[in-house]
């Protein structure tokens, strides 16, 4: 099973609900966080950045110039990635304190997997994949 934490806002690139990592970055830049909230959110984001591998692909095509094309791949955590799930849950608490509704969605059918590591996948969703 795969997990994704989202908000209601649609991401213009992937055309699916925005993930909370991007939502947290936007909230951090908004200036609406208290000093302690900003520090907590940055600590969570720093931990994720230093521990979670960075995917090198977000689309399934391998044709010339694929890296310049709009990406349709979305990131999902594996349900076995418990430490990462816990960090994302911490992030949701801060977002929700600022009126940003979050949801966790799950799927066993994420789409065409274009990247995978021990903790996560990136997949281009099938037409019937629950993306939010």
ZADO-1210 file (C-alpha; in nm, 4 decimals, padded with zeros to 6 digits):
<atoms>
<atom x="00.0000" y="00.0000" z="00.0000" code="UNK" pos="1"/>
<atom x="00.1107" y="00.3549" z="-00.0763" code="UNK" pos="2"/>
<atom x="00.0278" y="00.6748" z="00.1150" code="UNK" pos="3"/>
<atom x="00.0050" y="01.0355" z="00.0088" code="UNK" pos="4"/>
<atom x="-00.0639" y="01.3404" z="00.2247" code="UNK" pos="5"/>
<atom x="-00.2450" y="01.6129" z="00.0306" code="UNK" pos="6"/>
<atom x="-00.4351" y="01.9402" z="00.0514" code="UNK" pos="7"/>
<atom x="-00.7317" y="02.0423" z="-00.1642" code="UNK" pos="8"/>
<atom x="-00.5359" y="02.2842" z="-00.3868" code="UNK" pos="9"/>
<atom x="-00.4620" y="02.1387" z="-00.7312" code="UNK" pos="10"/>
<atom x="-00.0979" y="02.1363" z="-00.8434" code="UNK" pos="11"/>
<atom x="-00.0698" y="02.2967" z="-01.1867" code="UNK" pos="12"/>
<atom x="00.2035" y="02.0589" z="-01.3033" code="UNK" pos="13"/>
<atom x="00.0598" y="01.7227" z="-01.2060" code="UNK" pos="14"/>
<atom x="-00.3076" y="01.8364" z="-01.2079" code="UNK" pos="15"/>
<atom x="-00.3733" y="01.6441" z="-00.8843" code="UNK" pos="16"/>
<atom x="-00.4076" y="01.7738" z="-00.5271" code="UNK" pos="17"/>
<atom x="-00.0890" y="01.9328" z="-00.3957" code="UNK" pos="18"/>
<atom x="00.1232" y="01.7287" z="-00.1577" code="UNK" pos="19"/>
<atom x="00.1764" y="01.8618" z="00.1921" code="UNK" pos="20"/>
<atom x="00.5511" y="01.9011" z="00.1431" code="UNK" pos="21"/>
<atom x="00.4854" y="02.1707" z="-00.1195" code="UNK" pos="22"/>
<atom x="00.2073" y="02.3174" z="00.0949" code="UNK" pos="23"/>
<atom x="00.4472" y="02.3396" z="00.3899" code="UNK" pos="24"/>
<atom x="00.7055" y="02.5203" z="00.1768" code="UNK" pos="25"/>
<atom x="00.4424" y="02.7722" z="00.0684" code="UNK" pos="26"/>
<atom x="00.3268" y="02.8246" z="00.4277" code="UNK" pos="27"/>
<atom x="00.6888" y="02.8724" z="00.5398" code="UNK" pos="28"/>
<atom x="00.7343" y="03.1476" z="00.2825" code="UNK" pos="29"/>
<atom x="00.4052" y="03.3193" z="00.3722" code="UNK" pos="30"/>
<atom x="00.5312" y="03.4807" z="00.6920" code="UNK" pos="31"/>
<atom x="00.2244" y="03.3518" z="00.8819" code="UNK" pos="32"/>
<atom x="00.4129" y="03.1151" z="01.1121" code="UNK" pos="33"/>
<atom x="00.5260" y="03.1974" z="01.4617" code="UNK" pos="34"/>
<atom x="00.8973" y="03.1680" z="01.5242" code="UNK" pos="35"/>
<atom x="00.8583" y="02.8307" z="01.6957" code="UNK" pos="36"/>
<atom x="00.6258" y="02.6966" z="01.4224" code="UNK" pos="37"/>
<atom x="00.8669" y="02.8082" z="01.1520" code="UNK" pos="38"/>
<atom x="01.1547" y="02.6406" z="01.3367" code="UNK" pos="39"/>
<atom x="00.9560" y="02.3171" z="01.3865" code="UNK" pos="40"/>
<atom x="00.8450" y="02.3033" z="01.0259" code="UNK" pos="41"/>
<atom x="01.1986" y="02.3706" z="00.9038" code="UNK" pos="42"/>
<atom x="01.3364" y="02.0955" z="01.1281" code="UNK" pos="43"/>
<atom x="01.0848" y="01.8494" z="00.9834" code="UNK" pos="44"/>
<atom x="01.1627" y="01.9537" z="00.6258" code="UNK" pos="45"/>
<atom x="01.5390" y="01.9384" z="00.6929" code="UNK" pos="46"/>
<atom x="01.5031" y="01.5880" z="00.8392" code="UNK" pos="47"/>
<atom x="01.3050" y="01.4698" z="00.5372" code="UNK" pos="48"/>
<atom x="01.5541" y="01.6321" z="00.2978" code="UNK" pos="49"/>
<atom x="01.8513" y="01.4685" z="00.4670" code="UNK" pos="50"/>
<atom x="01.6984" y="01.1207" z="00.5015" code="UNK" pos="51"/>
<atom x="01.4568" y="01.0629" z="00.2137" code="UNK" pos="52"/>
<atom x="01.6290" y="00.9960" z="-00.1200" code="UNK" pos="53"/>
<atom x="01.5518" y="01.2517" z="-00.3904" code="UNK" pos="54"/>
<atom x="01.3778" y="01.0912" z="-00.6908" code="UNK" pos="55"/>
<atom x="01.5614" y="01.1345" z="-01.0183" code="UNK" pos="56"/>
<atom x="01.2547" y="01.0768" z="-01.2389" code="UNK" pos="57"/>
<atom x="00.9018" y="01.2122" z="-01.2425" code="UNK" pos="58"/>
<atom x="00.7858" y="01.0943" z="-01.5851" code="UNK" pos="59"/>
<atom x="00.7843" y="00.7628" z="-01.7673" code="UNK" pos="60"/>
<atom x="00.9159" y="00.8756" z="-02.1041" code="UNK" pos="61"/>
<atom x="01.2822" y="00.8192" z="-02.1785" code="UNK" pos="62"/>
<atom x="01.2843" y="01.0017" z="-02.5101" code="UNK" pos="63"/>
<atom x="01.5276" y="01.2820" z="-02.5781" code="UNK" pos="64"/>
<atom x="01.4488" y="01.5897" z="-02.3700" code="UNK" pos="65"/>
<atom x="01.2275" y="01.4035" z="-02.1219" code="UNK" pos="66"/>
<atom x="01.3612" y="01.6172" z="-01.8380" code="UNK" pos="67"/>
<atom x="01.2176" y="01.9321" z="-02.0011" code="UNK" pos="68"/>
<atom x="00.8668" y="01.7928" z="-02.0369" code="UNK" pos="69"/>
<atom x="00.5904" y="01.8589" z="-01.7854" code="UNK" pos="70"/>
<atom x="00.5899" y="01.5879" z="-01.5232" code="UNK" pos="71"/>
<atom x="00.2845" y="01.3856" z="-01.4332" code="UNK" pos="72"/>
<atom x="00.4497" y="01.1673" z="-01.1697" code="UNK" pos="73"/>
<atom x="00.3426" y="01.2056" z="-00.8094" code="UNK" pos="74"/>
<atom x="00.5203" y="01.0874" z="-00.4972" code="UNK" pos="75"/>
<atom x="00.3831" y="00.8220" z="-00.2632" code="UNK" pos="76"/>
<atom x="00.5304" y="00.6898" z="00.0606" code="UNK" pos="77"/>
<atom x="00.5384" y="00.3166" z="00.1151" code="UNK" pos="78"/>
<atom x="00.3311" y="00.2237" z="00.4191" code="UNK" pos="79"/>
<atom x="00.6423" y="00.0548" z="00.5611" code="UNK" pos="80"/>
<atom x="00.8226" y="00.3932" z="00.5751" code="UNK" pos="81"/>
<atom x="00.6979" y="00.4567" z="00.9284" code="UNK" pos="82"/>
<atom x="00.9514" y="00.7254" z="01.0258" code="UNK" pos="83"/>
<atom x="00.8628" y="00.9298" z="00.7170" code="UNK" pos="84"/>
<atom x="00.4898" y="00.8839" z="00.7689" code="UNK" pos="85"/>
<atom x="00.5347" y="01.0131" z="01.1260" code="UNK" pos="86"/>
<atom x="00.7222" y="01.3229" z="01.0026" code="UNK" pos="87"/>
<atom x="00.4537" y="01.3956" z="00.7433" code="UNK" pos="88"/>
<atom x="00.1881" y="01.3625" z="01.0153" code="UNK" pos="89"/>
<atom x="00.3798" y="01.6206" z="01.2235" code="UNK" pos="90"/>
<atom x="00.3754" y="01.8490" z="00.9213" code="UNK" pos="91"/>
<atom x="-00.0025" y="01.8109" z="00.8850" code="UNK" pos="92"/>
<atom x="-00.0544" y="01.9361" z="01.2400" code="UNK" pos="93"/>
<atom x="00.1201" y="02.2648" z="01.1629" code="UNK" pos="94"/>
<atom x="-00.0679" y="02.3082" z="00.8346" code="UNK" pos="95"/>
<atom x="-00.4025" y="02.2398" z="00.9995" code="UNK" pos="96"/>
<atom x="-00.3282" y="02.4916" z="01.2760" code="UNK" pos="97"/>
<atom x="-00.3207" y="02.7472" z="00.9948" code="UNK" pos="98"/>
<atom x="-00.6494" y="02.6410" z="00.8393" code="UNK" pos="99"/>
<atom x="-00.5008" y="02.4213" z="00.5681" code="UNK" pos="100"/>
<atom x="-00.7055" y="02.1017" z="00.5540" code="UNK" pos="101"/>
<atom x="-00.4993" y="01.7900" z="00.4915" code="UNK" pos="102"/>
<atom x="-00.5930" y="01.4352" z="00.4022" code="UNK" pos="103"/>
<atom x="-00.4084" y="01.1093" z="00.3748" code="UNK" pos="104"/>
<atom x="-00.5055" y="00.8955" z="00.0774" code="UNK" pos="105"/>
<atom x="-00.3994" y="00.5390" z="00.0067" code="UNK" pos="106"/>
<atom x="-00.3813" y="00.3173" z="-00.2975" code="UNK" pos="107"/>
<atom x="-00.2599" y="-00.0219" z="-00.4069" code="UNK" pos="108"/>
<atom x="-00.2681" y="00.0956" z="-00.7683" code="UNK" pos="109"/>
<atom x="-00.0571" y="00.4146" z="-00.7940" code="UNK" pos="110"/>
<atom x="00.0055" y="00.4017" z="-01.1705" code="UNK" pos="111"/>
<atom x="00.3140" y="00.3581" z="-01.3858" code="UNK" pos="112"/>
<atom x="00.6043" y="00.3513" z="-01.1416" code="UNK" pos="113"/>
<atom x="00.8891" y="00.5639" z="-01.2759" code="UNK" pos="114"/>
<atom x="01.1048" y="00.5750" z="-00.9618" code="UNK" pos="115"/>
<atom x="01.1307" y="00.3560" z="-00.6545" code="UNK" pos="116"/>
<atom x="01.3502" y="00.3315" z="-00.3485" code="UNK" pos="117"/>
<atom x="01.3146" y="00.1683" z="-00.0077" code="UNK" pos="118"/>
<atom x="01.0711" y="00.4328" z="00.1234" code="UNK" pos="119"/>
<atom x="00.8801" y="00.5820" z="-00.1675" code="UNK" pos="120"/>
<atom x="00.7740" y="00.5660" z="-00.5286" code="UNK" pos="121"/>
<atom x="00.6947" y="00.8175" z="-00.7995" code="UNK" pos="122"/>
<atom x="00.4181" y="00.7075" z="-01.0337" code="UNK" pos="123"/>
<atom x="00.2249" y="00.8528" z="-01.3245" code="UNK" pos="124"/>
<atom x="-00.1313" y="00.7768" z="-01.2183" code="UNK" pos="125"/>
<atom x="-00.3598" y="00.5450" z="-01.4131" code="UNK" pos="126"/>
<atom x="-00.6898" y="00.7037" z="-01.5151" code="UNK" pos="127"/>
<atom x="-00.8598" y="00.5224" z="-01.2255" code="UNK" pos="128"/>
<atom x="-00.5911" y="00.5911" z="-00.9604" code="UNK" pos="129"/>
<atom x="-00.7274" y="00.7681" z="-00.6538" code="UNK" pos="130"/>
<atom x="-00.5192" y="01.0854" z="-00.6472" code="UNK" pos="131"/>
<atom x="-00.7373" y="01.2795" z="-00.4107" code="UNK" pos="132"/>
</atoms>
